[in-house]
Amino acid sequence: MSVPGEKDDRPLYERFGLRIARRGYDRDQVEAYLTRLLAGAPPTGVAGFELGAARL
């Protein structure tokens, strides 16, 4: 959890509490998708992500 006004360097999927993103989906694809959404780009179709390598 970050302090108000302090920069939060965690990836977007962690800041949003998306556990599924940490459990197998390609993190870079999830991060790029969330970045586009935050920039105001409307989703185009259903979001889909490739499975990534397991990270512990």
N, C-alpha and C positions, 0 to 999 in steps of 0.2 A: 504494500500500500504506500502511496506517495503522499507527501505533504502538499497541501494546496499551494499553488504557485511555483512548485518545484518541478523541474523537468523529469518526466518519467521515461527512462530509457528501455523499459521492458518492451518486447515485441507486442504488437497490437493484439494478437490472439491471447496473450497472457493478461493484458490489461482488461480485455473483455471477458475473461474467465472461460474461454472456449477450451474445455478439456479435450474434446475430440481432436482438436488441432495438435495437441501434444501426444496423441496416441496413434499416430500413424500417417496422417495426411502430410503431404509435402509442405513444410512450414513456410518456405519462400512463396509458394503459390497462395497459401492462406493469407500471408502478410500482404502480398500484392493486391489481393481481392479486397481486404479490409481497407487498405490505403485508398483504393479507387472509390469505395463507398464513402469514406470520410471526406474525400475531395468533392463529393456531390455527384459522382458518376452513377447513374441508375444501373441496377443489375440488368444484364442482358441474358435472359433465359435462366435456367437452373444452374446454380453454382456446382462445379465439380472439380475435384482435386485428385491428383495421382497419389498413390501411397508412397510415402517416403521411407527412408531407412530408419530403423529403430534407433531412438536416442534415449539414453538413460540419464 
